Amino acid sequence: MSSKCEQCIVRQLNSLNELSKDELIRISACKTSQFVKKGETLFEEGKYINGVFCIKDGVCKVTKMSSNGRDQIVKLIKKGDLIGERSLISDEPSNLKATAVNNLEVCFIPKEEIVKDLKQNSNFTMSILKELASSLKEADNVIVDMAQKTVKQRLAETLLHLRENFAVSDDGPLDIQLSREDIASIIGTATESAIRLLSSFKKEKLINLKGKEIYILNPKKLQRIAEGF
Protein backbone atom coordinates (compact mmCIF):
# COMPACT_ATOMS: atom_id res chain seq x y z
CA MET A 1 0.00 0.00 0.00
CA SER A 2 1.42 3.38 -0.99
CA SER A 3 1.93 5.59 2.06
CA LYS A 4 2.62 8.97 0.44
CA CYS A 5 -0.42 11.24 0.10
CA GLU A 6 1.34 13.59 -2.30
CA GLN A 7 1.84 10.69 -4.75
CA CYS A 8 -1.65 9.18 -4.34
CA ILE A 9 -3.91 9.45 -7.38
CA VAL A 10 -7.05 8.96 -5.26
CA ARG A 11 -6.66 12.35 -3.54
CA GLN A 12 -7.28 14.03 -6.91
CA LEU A 13 -10.90 12.87 -6.60
CA ASN A 14 -11.67 14.69 -3.35
CA SER A 15 -10.97 17.80 -1.25
CA LEU A 16 -7.44 16.68 -0.38
CA ASN A 17 -6.48 17.84 -3.87
CA GLU A 18 -6.68 21.42 -2.56
CA LEU A 19 -3.78 20.84 -0.15
CA SER A 20 -0.23 21.92 -0.98
CA LYS A 21 2.58 19.40 -1.35
CA ASP A 22 3.97 20.35 2.06
CA GLU A 23 0.56 19.92 3.68
CA LEU A 24 0.16 16.51 2.04
CA ILE A 25 3.61 15.44 3.19
CA ARG A 26 2.72 16.40 6.77
CA ILE A 27 -0.57 14.51 6.61
CA SER A 28 1.15 11.52 5.05
CA ALA A 29 3.45 11.30 8.07
CA CYS A 30 0.58 11.08 10.57
CA LYS A 31 -2.09 9.10 8.74
CA THR A 32 -2.69 5.39 9.19
CA SER A 33 -3.69 2.88 6.51
CA GLN A 34 -5.83 -0.21 6.94
CA PHE A 35 -7.70 -2.96 5.16
CA VAL A 36 -11.33 -3.65 6.07
CA LYS A 37 -12.73 -6.99 4.90
CA LYS A 38 -16.12 -7.31 3.20
CA GLY A 39 -18.87 -7.18 5.84
CA GLU A 40 -16.65 -5.67 8.52
CA THR A 41 -17.38 -2.28 10.11
CA LEU A 42 -15.28 0.80 9.48
CA PHE A 43 -16.95 2.68 12.33
CA GLU A 44 -20.08 2.25 14.45
CA GLU A 45 -23.04 4.54 14.99
CA GLY A 46 -22.65 6.37 18.30
CA LYS A 47 -18.84 6.24 18.26
CA TYR A 48 -16.49 9.20 17.95
CA ILE A 49 -14.58 9.20 14.65
CA ASN A 50 -12.18 12.07 15.38
CA GLY A 51 -10.84 12.21 11.86
CA VAL A 52 -11.45 11.60 8.20
CA PHE A 53 -11.30 8.37 6.19
CA CYS A 54 -10.17 8.46 2.57
CA ILE A 55 -11.39 5.48 0.53
CA LYS A 56 -8.43 4.29 -1.51
CA ASP A 57 -10.20 1.25 -2.94
CA GLY A 58 -13.55 -0.50 -2.51
CA VAL A 59 -17.07 0.56 -1.50
CA CYS A 60 -18.73 0.97 1.88
CA LYS A 61 -22.35 1.50 2.80
CA VAL A 62 -23.33 4.18 5.30
CA THR A 63 -26.36 3.23 7.36
CA LYS A 64 -28.62 4.69 10.04
CA MET A 65 -30.44 2.53 12.58
CA SER A 66 -34.19 3.15 12.48
CA SER A 67 -36.55 3.02 15.47
CA ASN A 68 -37.58 -0.54 14.54
CA GLY A 69 -33.99 -1.74 14.70
CA ARG A 70 -33.35 -1.97 10.95
CA ASP A 71 -30.38 -0.42 9.19
CA GLN A 72 -31.35 2.06 6.47
CA ILE A 73 -28.68 2.66 3.82
CA VAL A 74 -28.33 6.40 3.33
CA LYS A 75 -25.31 6.49 1.03
CA LEU A 76 -22.72 4.41 -0.79
CA ILE A 77 -19.14 5.66 -0.42
CA LYS A 78 -16.74 4.69 -3.21
CA LYS A 79 -13.09 4.97 -4.16
CA GLY A 80 -11.90 8.57 -3.94
CA ASP A 81 -14.56 9.68 -1.45
CA LEU A 82 -13.96 11.07 2.01
CA ILE A 83 -16.06 10.04 4.99
CA GLY A 84 -16.16 11.54 8.46
CA GLU A 85 -15.99 15.23 7.51
CA ARG A 86 -18.71 16.08 10.03
CA SER A 87 -16.37 15.11 12.85
CA LEU A 88 -14.14 18.03 11.84
CA ILE A 89 -16.70 20.65 12.87
CA SER A 90 -18.72 18.71 15.43
CA ASP A 91 -17.70 17.17 18.74
CA GLU A 92 -20.66 14.78 18.63
CA PRO A 93 -20.41 11.03 18.02
CA SER A 94 -21.26 9.73 14.56
CA ASN A 95 -24.96 9.19 13.88
CA LEU A 96 -24.07 6.78 11.07
CA LYS A 97 -22.39 3.40 10.67
CA ALA A 98 -20.05 2.45 7.81
CA THR A 99 -19.68 -1.16 6.64
CA ALA A 100 -17.52 -2.57 3.84
CA VAL A 101 -19.58 -3.78 0.84
CA ASN A 102 -16.42 -5.33 -0.56
CA ASN A 103 -12.81 -5.33 0.64
CA LEU A 104 -11.82 -1.77 1.54
CA GLU A 105 -8.46 -0.06 1.53
CA VAL A 106 -8.67 3.15 3.56
CA CYS A 107 -6.46 5.83 5.04
CA PHE A 108 -7.36 7.61 8.29
CA ILE A 109 -6.24 11.20 8.94
CA PRO A 110 -6.56 12.44 12.55
CA LYS A 111 -8.87 15.39 13.20
CA GLU A 112 -6.19 17.63 14.70
CA GLU A 113 -4.10 17.43 11.50
CA ILE A 114 -7.01 18.22 9.16
CA VAL A 115 -8.19 21.09 11.36
CA LYS A 116 -4.78 22.75 10.94
CA ASP A 117 -5.36 22.81 7.18
CA LEU A 118 -8.95 24.03 7.56
CA LYS A 119 -7.60 27.05 9.46
CA GLN A 120 -4.75 27.80 7.05
CA ASN A 121 -5.99 26.78 3.58
CA SER A 122 -9.18 28.56 2.49
CA ASN A 123 -9.50 26.57 -0.75
CA PHE A 124 -9.44 23.32 1.23
CA THR A 125 -12.00 24.69 3.70
CA MET A 126 -14.36 25.73 0.89
CA SER A 127 -14.01 22.33 -0.77
CA ILE A 128 -14.93 20.54 2.48
CA LEU A 129 -17.91 22.88 2.98
CA LYS A 130 -19.11 22.20 -0.58
CA GLU A 131 -18.93 18.46 0.10
CA LEU A 132 -20.98 18.88 3.28
CA ALA A 133 -23.52 21.05 1.41
CA SER A 134 -23.77 18.41 -1.32
CA SER A 135 -24.42 15.72 1.30
CA LEU A 136 -27.21 17.83 2.80
CA LYS A 137 -28.74 18.33 -0.64
CA GLU A 138 -28.68 14.56 -1.25
CA ALA A 139 -30.32 13.97 2.13
CA ASP A 140 -33.08 16.47 1.27
CA ASN A 141 -33.72 14.67 -2.01
CA VAL A 142 -33.90 11.28 -0.27
CA ILE A 143 -36.48 12.62 2.22
CA VAL A 144 -38.68 13.94 -0.60
CA ASP A 145 -38.31 10.74 -2.65
CA MET A 146 -39.27 8.55 0.31
CA ALA A 147 -42.36 10.67 0.94
CA GLN A 148 -43.57 11.24 -2.61
CA LYS A 149 -42.25 8.52 -4.92
CA THR A 150 -43.45 4.93 -5.20
CA VAL A 151 -41.13 2.03 -4.43
CA LYS A 152 -41.00 1.27 -8.16
CA GLN A 153 -39.88 4.82 -8.92
CA ARG A 154 -37.25 4.68 -6.16
CA LEU A 155 -35.87 1.39 -7.48
CA ALA A 156 -35.57 2.79 -11.02
CA GLU A 157 -33.86 5.91 -9.66
CA THR A 158 -31.47 3.81 -7.54
CA LEU A 159 -30.50 1.62 -10.52
CA LEU A 160 -29.76 4.74 -12.56
CA HIS A 161 -27.69 6.15 -9.71
CA LEU A 162 -25.71 2.90 -9.50
CA ARG A 163 -25.20 2.99 -13.27
CA GLU A 164 -23.88 6.54 -13.08
CA ASN A 165 -21.40 5.69 -10.34
CA PHE A 166 -20.50 2.05 -10.93
CA ALA A 167 -20.94 1.27 -14.65
CA VAL A 168 -17.70 0.19 -16.32
CA SER A 169 -19.22 -0.22 -19.79
CA ASP A 170 -22.66 0.00 -21.44
CA ASP A 171 -23.06 -3.76 -21.83
CA GLY A 172 -21.21 -5.02 -18.74
CA PRO A 173 -22.49 -5.50 -15.18
CA LEU A 174 -22.33 -2.79 -12.54
CA ASP A 175 -19.01 -2.78 -10.72
CA ILE A 176 -20.71 -3.29 -7.37
CA GLN A 177 -22.50 -6.33 -5.99
CA LEU A 178 -25.28 -5.51 -3.57
CA SER A 179 -27.43 -8.06 -1.80
CA ARG A 180 -31.20 -7.92 -2.31
CA GLU A 181 -31.40 -6.81 1.34
CA ASP A 182 -29.08 -3.89 0.58
CA ILE A 183 -31.16 -2.80 -2.42
CA ALA A 184 -34.32 -3.03 -0.31
CA SER A 185 -32.65 -0.90 2.38
CA ILE A 186 -31.66 1.78 -0.13
CA ILE A 187 -35.18 2.15 -1.52
CA GLY A 188 -36.90 1.75 1.84
CA THR A 189 -38.98 -1.39 1.38
CA ALA A 190 -39.15 -5.03 2.42
CA THR A 191 -36.67 -7.42 0.81
CA GLU A 192 -39.51 -9.45 -0.72
CA SER A 193 -40.89 -6.34 -2.43
CA ALA A 194 -37.47 -5.44 -3.84
CA ILE A 195 -37.04 -8.99 -5.20
CA ARG A 196 -40.46 -8.87 -6.89
CA LEU A 197 -39.73 -5.49 -8.48
CA LEU A 198 -36.29 -6.57 -9.70
CA SER A 199 -37.89 -9.66 -11.28
CA SER A 200 -40.51 -7.45 -12.90
CA PHE A 201 -37.82 -5.15 -14.32
CA LYS A 202 -35.99 -8.20 -15.64
CA LYS A 203 -39.13 -9.51 -17.38
CA GLU A 204 -39.60 -6.10 -18.99
CA LYS A 205 -35.95 -6.33 -20.18
CA LEU A 206 -35.02 -3.16 -18.33
CA ILE A 207 -32.26 -5.01 -16.48
CA ASN A 208 -30.65 -8.42 -16.38
CA LEU A 209 -29.66 -10.25 -13.19
CA LYS A 210 -26.97 -12.89 -12.78
CA GLY A 211 -26.65 -13.64 -9.09
CA LYS A 212 -25.68 -10.33 -7.50
CA GLU A 213 -24.56 -8.91 -10.84
CA ILE A 214 -26.87 -6.28 -12.34
CA TYR A 215 -26.87 -5.28 -16.01
CA ILE A 216 -28.70 -2.08 -16.98
CA LEU A 217 -30.33 -2.72 -20.38
CA ASN A 218 -32.75 0.17 -20.86
CA PRO A 219 -31.72 3.30 -18.93
CA LYS A 220 -34.14 5.52 -20.90
CA LYS A 221 -37.16 3.47 -19.79
CA LEU A 222 -35.84 3.39 -16.22
CA GLN A 223 -35.58 7.17 -16.33
CA ARG A 224 -39.20 7.45 -17.43
CA ILE A 225 -40.28 5.16 -14.60
CA ALA A 226 -38.23 7.19 -12.11
CA GLU A 227 -40.01 10.34 -13.28
CA GLY A 228 -43.42 8.72 -12.84
CA PHE A 229 -44.33 8.04 -16.50
Phi, psi and omega in degrees: 000127178295140184248002184256112182300322184292343179256359185278126180291328184301324183298339179292347182267356183220191186295338180299342179293344179276354181277150177285167179300318180296321178294320179294321178297319178295316179296320180301327183285340184246352181282162174237149180244147180206158172256139175236119183287154178310128179091345179277160184265134176279314171205156185260152173296135180092356179259152176279131180271313178055044178164187183235137174260136173249121182279110181275327177200146178101184182225140172232152178256137179256124186235159176232130179286126179274173183295336179269009175087008180261144176277127176255122177286124181254341181193151171251128182253125186243179179309130180096347181275155171257150175218138181108009183300330182298329182294343181287330184242003179227140177264013181272156175291161181294139176262011181229161177239141179241127182231140181289123174283321171224182183301129183253145169238116186229156172241140180245127180248121182301147182305316185298330179285317179293321181299325176303316181288327177298325182283331189255337186240101185294326179295319177295316180300314180297322180295317177297316180297321178296321178296317179295320178295321178296321178296321178295320179298315178300318180297320177300316181296321180297318180300315180295316180299316181297326184277327191245340183259150177285165178299323179297316178298317182294324178294315179300317180296319179296317179297321178293321178296318178295322178296319181296324186260339188229008178280129177269322178212168182292329185253357180267172178284161175296143182275046175202137180243107180257143175288163177297328178295320179296316180297319178298321180294321180296318184267357175072053179214176177286151181302320181299321179294319178296319179297317179297317181293320178298319178296321178295316177297325179292317179297326179278003180060032174276327179219168169231145182236130174228093188066235177270357179282136180239129176249126177270114185261327185223076182297330180295317179292321177299321178296319178296319179296316181301327180274358175093015180264000000 
